[in-house]
Amino acid sequence: MTVNVDEIRRLRIEDPEAITRAADTRVPGEPGARLMLVAADHPARGSIAARGRPTAMADRGDLLERLVTALSQPGVDGVLGTPDILEDLLLLGALDRKVVFGSMNRGGLAGAAFELDDRFTAYDAATIASMHFDGGKMLVRIALEEPETAMTLESAAHAVSDLADRGLIAMVEPFMSIRKDSKVSNVLTPDAVIKSMAIAAGLGKTSKHTWLKLPVVDEMERVMTATTLPTLLLGGDPKESDDEIYRQWENTLKLPGVQGLVVGRALLYPEDDDVAAAVATATRLVHG
């Protein structure tokens, strides 16, 4: 599929309701026990770097081309994105028969003084339902010395409950986080991930539709004993070689409770820039 950015711009100016019509007529996907999802919600948090390139995700036409290529590969179940990106994909007709998750809280902008104030600035549960999507994703960074954490937890709990009321999946991405020298970082030790999982699993009035989205860290066998919730693995902005990333995913995907991948930059911006090949490799790991 060719991405015609000029046509997207024209529709947004002349016929914005084309987005609603596209959502209403879209052929939905069917979430399964195993999921291979492509993530594209980074730019809305001001995070447009990938693979050491500070503005890799800045060109919207290029990003959409990469997303359309990824979504067209056999075995790719769907996508995670913010309203602007998902609406572009709707106008392109790229979301038919795909599972779609709306990203909900993008207010903690990368590098901001208020970065840990992860406010809900994108999708809400009502809109996700009205767009006929399958669920919502929320970032839950838990920094014990930062007062903003309490509001993030409360807001995430309401979102989990609101999604569950509609029978929609709440994809919760928790981290124990710290601020040092004005820079926020996530603590990626097994014990820190386990602690974040325990907190995330208890958010909301029910966990019956809650899934976790977790980083791959050391001792994943022990990490996965900490929850009965279905779990998807995230990719992040990779520092390792692609071969090392694939090896980590392959080993972790074999563990009980691990149901698939939600990966953005590692697949959209691979070392050799061959998006189709990178996605095909990841898809084989998920679906065999």
C-alpha atoms as a printed R data frame, in Angstrom:
    type eleno elety resid chain resno       x       y      z
1   ATOM     1    CA   MET     A     1   0.000   0.000  0.000
2   ATOM     2    CA   THR     A     2   1.320   3.427 -0.969
3   ATOM     3    CA   VAL     A     3   1.020   6.142  1.655
4   ATOM     4    CA   ASN     A     4  -0.425   9.308  0.123
5   ATOM     5    CA   VAL     A     5   0.245  11.950  2.752
6   ATOM     6    CA   ASP     A     6  -1.295  14.686  0.611
7   ATOM     7    CA   GLU     A     7  -4.583  12.769  0.463
8   ATOM     8    CA   ILE     A     8  -4.589  12.362  4.246
9   ATOM     9    CA   ARG     A     9  -4.061  16.102  4.615
10  ATOM    10    CA   ARG     A    10  -6.869  16.822  2.134
11  ATOM    11    CA   LEU     A    11  -9.327  14.609  4.003
12  ATOM    12    CA   ARG     A    12  -8.415  16.139  7.340
13  ATOM    13    CA   ILE     A    13  -9.157  19.596  5.931
14  ATOM    14    CA   GLU     A    14 -12.165  18.917  3.690
15  ATOM    15    CA   ASP     A    15 -13.793  15.860  5.258
16  ATOM    16    CA   PRO     A    16 -12.669  15.179  8.840
17  ATOM    17    CA   GLU     A    17 -15.722  12.967  9.408
18  ATOM    18    CA   ALA     A    18 -14.082  10.500  7.020
19  ATOM    19    CA   ILE     A    19 -12.220   9.299 10.123
20  ATOM    20    CA   THR     A    20 -15.468   8.414 11.894
21  ATOM    21    CA   ARG     A    21 -16.816   6.662  8.806
22  ATOM    22    CA   ALA     A    22 -13.604   4.684  8.449
23  ATOM    23    CA   ALA     A    23 -13.820   3.581 12.081
24  ATOM    24    CA   ASP     A    24 -17.477   2.591 11.728
25  ATOM    25    CA   THR     A    25 -16.913   0.556  8.547
26  ATOM    26    CA   ARG     A    26 -13.594  -1.024  9.493
27  ATOM    27    CA   VAL     A    27 -13.508  -4.811  9.520
28  ATOM    28    CA   PRO     A    28 -12.360  -5.561 13.088
29  ATOM    29    CA   GLY     A    29  -9.639  -7.965 14.091
30  ATOM    30    CA   GLU     A    30 -10.072 -10.799 16.530
31  ATOM    31    CA   PRO     A    31  -7.774 -10.744 19.586
32  ATOM    32    CA   GLY     A    32  -6.315 -14.171 20.215
33  ATOM    33    CA   ALA     A    33  -4.337 -15.768 22.998
34  ATOM    34    CA   ARG     A    34  -1.117 -14.785 21.187
35  ATOM    35    CA   LEU     A    35  -0.609 -11.262 19.875
36  ATOM    36    CA   MET     A    36   1.990  -9.611 17.670
37  ATOM    37    CA   LEU     A    37   1.401  -5.861 17.892
38  ATOM    38    CA   VAL     A    38   3.325  -2.925 16.438
39  ATOM    39    CA   ALA     A    39   3.646   0.093 18.743
40  ATOM    40    CA   ALA     A    40   3.562   3.682 17.490
41  ATOM    41    CA   ASP     A    41   2.648   5.897 20.426
42  ATOM    42    CA   HIS     A    42   6.106   7.311 21.126
43  ATOM    43    CA   PRO     A    43   5.925  10.667 19.280
44  ATOM    44    CA   ALA     A    44   2.996  11.940 21.343
45  ATOM    45    CA   ARG     A    45   5.219  11.815 24.438
46  ATOM    46    CA   GLY     A    46   7.901  13.781 22.613
47  ATOM    47    CA   SER     A    47   9.995  10.651 22.119
48  ATOM    48    CA   ILE     A    48  10.978  10.641 18.445
49  ATOM    49    CA   ALA     A    49  14.475   9.141 18.665
50  ATOM    50    CA   ALA     A    50  15.357   5.626 17.558
51  ATOM    51    CA   ARG     A    51  18.619   3.758 17.080
52  ATOM    52    CA   GLY     A    52  20.655   6.814 18.084
53  ATOM    53    CA   ARG     A    53  18.913   9.022 15.524
54  ATOM    54    CA   PRO     A    54  17.369  11.922 17.498
55  ATOM    55    CA   THR     A    55  14.599  12.655 14.957
56  ATOM    56    CA   ALA     A    56  14.051   9.217 13.427
57  ATOM    57    CA   MET     A    57  10.282   9.271 13.988
58  ATOM    58    CA   ALA     A    58   9.769  12.924 13.060
59  ATOM    59    CA   ASP     A    59   8.831  12.379  9.400
60  ATOM    60    CA   ARG     A    60   5.161  11.333  9.560
61  ATOM    61    CA   GLY     A    61   5.083  10.069  5.976
62  ATOM    62    CA   ASP     A    62   8.109   7.857  6.584
63  ATOM    63    CA   LEU     A    63   6.662   6.582  9.864
64  ATOM    64    CA   LEU     A    64   3.351   5.727  8.183
65  ATOM    65    CA   GLU     A    65   5.185   3.900  5.382
66  ATOM    66    CA   ARG     A    66   7.000   1.814  7.988
67  ATOM    67    CA   LEU     A    67   3.772   1.120  9.875
68  ATOM    68    CA   VAL     A    68   1.883   0.112  6.742
69  ATOM    69    CA   THR     A    69   4.744  -2.198  5.772
70  ATOM    70    CA   ALA     A    70   4.732  -3.769  9.231
71  ATOM    71    CA   LEU     A    71   0.948  -4.191  9.358
72  ATOM    72    CA   SER     A    72   0.905  -5.841  5.937
73  ATOM    73    CA   GLN     A    73   3.161  -8.699  7.043
74  ATOM    74    CA   PRO     A    74   1.436 -12.056  7.640
75  ATOM    75    CA   GLY     A    75   0.899 -12.797 11.313
76  ATOM    76    CA   VAL     A    76   0.926  -9.185 12.511
77  ATOM    77    CA   ASP     A    77  -2.211  -8.948 14.614
78  ATOM    78    CA   GLY     A    78  -2.479  -5.213 15.068
79  ATOM    79    CA   VAL     A    79  -1.189  -1.914 16.341
80  ATOM    80    CA   LEU     A    80  -0.954   0.361 19.381
81  ATOM    81    CA   GLY     A    81  -1.098   4.096 18.767
82  ATOM    82    CA   THR     A    82  -2.332   7.543 19.697
83  ATOM    83    CA   PRO     A    83  -5.353   9.148 17.996
84  ATOM    84    CA   ASP     A    84  -3.362  11.064 15.373
85  ATOM    85    CA   ILE     A    85  -1.523   7.974 14.131
86  ATOM    86    CA   LEU     A    86  -4.450   5.566 14.316
87  ATOM    87    CA   GLU     A    87  -6.648   8.029 12.453
88  ATOM    88    CA   ASP     A    88  -4.054   8.336  9.680
89  ATOM    89    CA   LEU     A    89  -4.004   4.538  9.460
90  ATOM    90    CA   LEU     A    90  -7.813   4.447  9.367
91  ATOM    91    CA   LEU     A    91  -7.824   6.868  6.438
92  ATOM    92    CA   LEU     A    92  -5.304   4.620  4.692
93  ATOM    93    CA   GLY     A    93  -7.504   1.562  5.249
94  ATOM    94    CA   ALA     A    94  -4.596  -0.126  7.019
95  ATOM    95    CA   LEU     A    95  -6.532  -1.277 10.114
96  ATOM    96    CA   ASP     A    96  -8.966  -3.728  8.534
97  ATOM    97    CA   ARG     A    97  -8.886  -7.105 10.298
98  ATOM    98    CA   LYS     A    98  -6.409  -5.732 12.838
99  ATOM    99    CA   VAL     A    99  -6.523  -5.614 16.618
100 ATOM   100    CA   VAL     A   100  -6.236  -1.979 17.712
101 ATOM   101    CA   PHE     A   101  -5.202  -0.518 21.077
102 ATOM   102    CA   GLY     A   102  -5.482   3.181 21.850
103 ATOM   103    CA   SER     A   103  -2.692   4.777 23.893
104 ATOM   104    CA   MET     A   104  -4.203   6.764 26.753
105 ATOM   105    CA   ASN     A   105  -1.703   8.709 28.890
106 ATOM   106    CA   ARG     A   106   1.024  10.591 27.032
107 ATOM   107    CA   GLY     A   107   1.287  13.650 29.277
108 ATOM   108    CA   GLY     A   108   4.626  12.772 30.883
109 ATOM   109    CA   LEU     A   109   6.725  14.280 28.119
110 ATOM   110    CA   ALA     A   110  10.226  12.915 27.688
111 ATOM   111    CA   GLY     A   111  12.768  15.140 29.418
112 ATOM   112    CA   ALA     A   112  10.192  17.470 30.997
113 ATOM   113    CA   ALA     A   113  10.321  18.632 34.603
114 ATOM   114    CA   PHE     A   114   6.848  17.053 34.890
115 ATOM   115    CA   GLU     A   115   7.821  13.818 33.102
116 ATOM   116    CA   LEU     A   116   6.512  11.602 35.883
117 ATOM   117    CA   ASP     A   117   3.113  13.292 35.775
118 ATOM   118    CA   ASP     A   118   1.733  10.746 33.313
119 ATOM   119    CA   ARG     A   119  -1.589  12.438 32.706
120 ATOM   120    CA   PHE     A   120  -4.257  10.975 30.443
121 ATOM   121    CA   THR     A   121  -4.040  13.262 27.430
122 ATOM   122    CA   ALA     A   122  -5.001  10.914 24.573
123 ATOM   123    CA   TYR     A   123  -7.708   8.227 24.363
124 ATOM   124    CA   ASP     A   124 -10.309   7.591 27.031
125 ATOM   125    CA   ALA     A   125 -12.314   4.384 27.403
126 ATOM   126    CA   ALA     A   126 -15.490   5.851 25.899
127 ATOM   127    CA   THR     A   127 -13.722   6.906 22.712
128 ATOM   128    CA   ILE     A   128 -11.875   3.590 22.391
129 ATOM   129    CA   ALA     A   129 -15.255   1.864 22.553
130 ATOM   130    CA   SER     A   130 -16.872   4.262 20.077
131 ATOM   131    CA   MET     A   131 -14.025   3.688 17.611
132 ATOM   132    CA   HIS     A   132 -14.592  -0.087 17.884
133 ATOM   133    CA   PHE     A   133 -11.064  -0.680 19.127
134 ATOM   134    CA   ASP     A   134 -10.038  -3.573 21.375
135 ATOM   135    CA   GLY     A   135  -8.506  -1.895 24.385
136 ATOM   136    CA   GLY     A   136  -6.402   0.862 25.854
137 ATOM   137    CA   LYS     A   137  -2.797   1.027 26.957
138 ATOM   138    CA   MET     A   138  -1.471   3.068 29.865
139 ATOM   139    CA   LEU     A   139   2.024   3.818 31.122
140 ATOM   140    CA   VAL     A   140   2.359   3.520 34.901
141 ATOM   141    CA   ARG     A   141   5.724   4.779 36.159
142 ATOM   142    CA   ILE     A   142   6.008   4.395 39.915
143 ATOM   143    CA   ALA     A   143   8.559   6.735 41.490
144 ATOM   144    CA   LEU     A   144   8.257   6.446 45.253
145 ATOM   145    CA   GLU     A   145   9.830   9.845 45.939
146 ATOM   146    CA   GLU     A   146   7.684  11.716 43.393
147 ATOM   147    CA   PRO     A   147   4.220  12.993 44.441
148 ATOM   148    CA   GLU     A   148   2.967  12.719 40.839
149 ATOM   149    CA   THR     A   149   2.971   8.943 41.177
150 ATOM   150    CA   ALA     A   150  -0.152   8.988 43.351
151 ATOM   151    CA   MET     A   151  -2.158  10.777 40.647
152 ATOM   152    CA   THR     A   152  -0.847   8.445 37.957
153 ATOM   153    CA   LEU     A   153  -1.937   5.420 39.980
154 ATOM   154    CA   GLU     A   154  -5.386   6.843 40.656
155 ATOM   155    CA   SER     A   155  -5.934   7.860 37.024
156 ATOM   156    CA   ALA     A   156  -4.753   4.466 35.776
157 ATOM   157    CA   ALA     A   157  -7.084   2.694 38.205
158 ATOM   158    CA   HIS     A   158 -10.053   4.658 36.831
159 ATOM   159    CA   ALA     A   159  -8.993   3.822 33.274
160 ATOM   160    CA   VAL     A   160  -8.715   0.106 34.059
161 ATOM   161    CA   SER     A   161 -12.213   0.187 35.568
162 ATOM   162    CA   ASP     A   162 -13.696   2.200 32.693
163 ATOM   163    CA   LEU     A   163 -12.257  -0.200 30.106
164 ATOM   164    CA   ALA     A   164 -13.444  -3.235 32.055
165 ATOM   165    CA   ASP     A   165 -16.980  -1.815 32.223
166 ATOM   166    CA   ARG     A   166 -16.961  -1.938 28.414
167 ATOM   167    CA   GLY     A   167 -15.368  -5.377 28.182
168 ATOM   168    CA   LEU     A   168 -12.162  -3.890 26.759
169 ATOM   169    CA   ILE     A   169  -8.580  -4.902 27.514
170 ATOM   170    CA   ALA     A   170  -6.506  -2.648 29.762
171 ATOM   171    CA   MET     A   171  -2.863  -2.997 28.757
172 ATOM   172    CA   VAL     A   172  -0.848  -1.709 31.717
173 ATOM   173    CA   GLU     A   173   2.867  -0.942 31.288
174 ATOM   174    CA   PRO     A   174   4.397  -0.547 34.779
175 ATOM   175    CA   PHE     A   175   7.890   0.504 35.811
176 ATOM   176    CA   MET     A   176   9.606   1.378 39.046
177 ATOM   177    CA   SER     A   177  11.248   4.684 38.111
178 ATOM   178    CA   ILE     A   178  13.735   7.120 39.604
179 ATOM   179    CA   ARG     A   179  14.802  10.688 38.924
180 ATOM   180    CA   LYS     A   180  18.519  11.401 39.136
181 ATOM   181    CA   ASP     A   181  20.208  14.614 38.023
182 ATOM   182    CA   SER     A   182  16.881  15.736 36.513
183 ATOM   183    CA   LYS     A   183  16.710  12.626 34.325
184 ATOM   184    CA   VAL     A   184  14.023   9.958 34.703
185 ATOM   185    CA   SER     A   185  14.996   6.337 34.191
186 ATOM   186    CA   ASN     A   186  13.285   3.008 34.731
187 ATOM   187    CA   VAL     A   187  14.786   0.441 37.078
188 ATOM   188    CA   LEU     A   188  15.180  -2.728 35.030
189 ATOM   189    CA   THR     A   189  16.138  -5.260 37.687
190 ATOM   190    CA   PRO     A   190  14.039  -8.388 38.224
191 ATOM   191    CA   ASP     A   191  12.967  -7.289 41.707
192 ATOM   192    CA   ALA     A   192  11.933  -3.824 40.483
193 ATOM   193    CA   VAL     A   193   9.870  -5.297 37.635
194 ATOM   194    CA   ILE     A   194   8.219  -7.750 40.024
195 ATOM   195    CA   LYS     A   195   7.328  -4.906 42.416
196 ATOM   196    CA   SER     A   196   5.840  -2.852 39.570
197 ATOM   197    CA   MET     A   197   3.785  -5.853 38.437
198 ATOM   198    CA   ALA     A   198   2.315  -6.316 41.904
199 ATOM   199    CA   ILE     A   199   1.215  -2.682 42.008
200 ATOM   200    CA   ALA     A   200  -0.151  -2.649 38.457
201 ATOM   201    CA   ALA     A   201  -2.161  -5.839 38.893
202 ATOM   202    CA   GLY     A   202  -4.128  -4.271 41.745
203 ATOM   203    CA   LEU     A   203  -5.280  -1.198 39.825
204 ATOM   204    CA   GLY     A   204  -8.998  -0.785 39.199
205 ATOM   205    CA   LYS     A   205 -12.099  -2.465 40.543
206 ATOM   206    CA   THR     A   206 -11.436  -5.655 38.574
207 ATOM   207    CA   SER     A   207  -8.461  -7.221 36.813
208 ATOM   208    CA   LYS     A   208 -10.494  -9.538 34.591
209 ATOM   209    CA   HIS     A   209  -9.577  -7.572 31.461
210 ATOM   210    CA   THR     A   210  -6.085  -6.452 32.536
211 ATOM   211    CA   TRP     A   211  -2.959  -7.453 30.617
212 ATOM   212    CA   LEU     A   212   0.584  -6.425 31.529
213 ATOM   213    CA   LYS     A   213   3.195  -5.017 29.135
214 ATOM   214    CA   LEU     A   214   6.679  -5.689 30.477
215 ATOM   215    CA   PRO     A   215  10.333  -5.195 29.536
216 ATOM   216    CA   VAL     A   216  12.589  -8.197 29.069
217 ATOM   217    CA   VAL     A   217  15.034  -8.253 31.980
218 ATOM   218    CA   ASP     A   218  17.259 -10.811 33.653
219 ATOM   219    CA   GLU     A   219  15.607 -13.783 35.383
220 ATOM   220    CA   MET     A   220  12.389 -13.581 33.404
221 ATOM   221    CA   GLU     A   221  11.507 -17.083 34.642
222 ATOM   222    CA   ARG     A   222  11.300 -15.663 38.183
223 ATOM   223    CA   VAL     A   223   9.631 -12.457 37.025
224 ATOM   224    CA   MET     A   224   6.776 -14.353 35.391
225 ATOM   225    CA   THR     A   225   5.999 -16.244 38.594
226 ATOM   226    CA   ALA     A   226   4.806 -12.905 40.025
227 ATOM   227    CA   THR     A   227   1.523 -12.719 38.090
228 ATOM   228    CA   THR     A   228  -1.341 -14.704 36.620
229 ATOM   229    CA   LEU     A   229  -2.231 -11.854 34.241
230 ATOM   230    CA   PRO     A   230  -1.574 -12.291 30.514
231 ATOM   231    CA   THR     A   231   1.667 -10.540 29.629
232 ATOM   232    CA   LEU     A   232   3.082  -8.970 26.484
233 ATOM   233    CA   LEU     A   233   6.729  -8.013 26.017
234 ATOM   234    CA   LEU     A   234   7.809  -4.522 24.996
235 ATOM   235    CA   GLY     A   235  10.735  -3.599 22.823
236 ATOM   236    CA   GLY     A   236  11.820  -0.093 23.822
237 ATOM   237    CA   ASP     A   237  14.588   1.789 22.040
238 ATOM   238    CA   PRO     A   238  17.082  -1.047 21.549
239 ATOM   239    CA   LYS     A   239  20.708  -0.790 22.539
240 ATOM   240    CA   GLU     A   240  21.598  -4.404 21.703
241 ATOM   241    CA   SER     A   241  22.021  -5.889 18.249
242 ATOM   242    CA   ASP     A   242  18.918  -7.208 16.522
243 ATOM   243    CA   ASP     A   243  20.167 -10.791 16.893
244 ATOM   244    CA   GLU     A   244  20.517 -10.363 20.653
245 ATOM   245    CA   ILE     A   245  17.047  -8.811 20.906
246 ATOM   246    CA   TYR     A   246  15.493 -11.702 18.967
247 ATOM   247    CA   ARG     A   247  17.279 -14.212 21.206
248 ATOM   248    CA   GLN     A   248  15.889 -12.545 24.332
249 ATOM   249    CA   TRP     A   249  12.370 -12.481 22.897
250 ATOM   250    CA   GLU     A   250  12.558 -16.094 21.760
251 ATOM   251    CA   ASN     A   251  13.573 -17.327 25.204
252 ATOM   252    CA   THR     A   252  11.017 -15.240 27.087
253 ATOM   253    CA   LEU     A   253   8.116 -16.056 24.751
254 ATOM   254    CA   LYS     A   254   8.410 -19.676 25.872
255 ATOM   255    CA   LEU     A   255   7.512 -18.813 29.469
256 ATOM   256    CA   PRO     A   256   4.009 -19.445 30.874
257 ATOM   257    CA   GLY     A   257   1.829 -16.346 30.732
258 ATOM   258    CA   VAL     A   258   3.837 -14.569 28.034
259 ATOM   259    CA   GLN     A   259   1.383 -14.095 25.175
260 ATOM   260    CA   GLY     A   260   3.262 -12.012 22.608
261 ATOM   261    CA   LEU     A   261   5.067  -8.806 21.688
262 ATOM   262    CA   VAL     A   262   4.229  -5.098 21.513
263 ATOM   263    CA   VAL     A   263   7.217  -3.612 19.702
264 ATOM   264    CA   GLY     A   264   7.777  -0.294 17.980
265 ATOM   265    CA   ARG     A   265  11.199   1.150 17.325
266 ATOM   266    CA   ALA     A   266  13.059  -2.177 17.347
267 ATOM   267    CA   LEU     A   267  10.969  -3.322 14.365
268 ATOM   268    CA   LEU     A   268  10.152  -0.034 12.648
269 ATOM   269    CA   TYR     A   269  13.811   1.063 12.682
270 ATOM   270    CA   PRO     A   270  15.904  -2.131 12.521
271 ATOM   271    CA   GLU     A   271  19.671  -2.085 12.087
272 ATOM   272    CA   ASP     A   272  19.487  -2.851  8.368
273 ATOM   273    CA   ASP     A   273  16.332  -0.727  7.854
274 ATOM   274    CA   ASP     A   274  14.482  -3.761  6.443
275 ATOM   275    CA   VAL     A   275  11.173  -3.379  8.278
276 ATOM   276    CA   ALA     A   276   9.472  -6.320  6.549
277 ATOM   277    CA   ALA     A   277  12.265  -8.737  7.474
278 ATOM   278    CA   ALA     A   278  12.435  -7.562 11.085
279 ATOM   279    CA   VAL     A   279   8.677  -7.885 11.518
280 ATOM   280    CA   ALA     A   280   8.646 -11.304  9.886
281 ATOM   281    CA   THR     A   281  11.277 -12.538 12.336
282 ATOM   282    CA   ALA     A   282   9.340 -11.240 15.336
283 ATOM   283    CA   THR     A   283   6.106 -12.713 14.015
284 ATOM   284    CA   ARG     A   284   7.677 -16.139 13.693
285 ATOM   285    CA   LEU     A   285   8.808 -15.935 17.311
286 ATOM   286    CA   VAL     A   286   5.260 -15.134 18.471
287 ATOM   287    CA   HIS     A   287   3.236 -17.413 16.232
288 ATOM   288    CA   GLY     A   288   5.774 -20.073 15.362
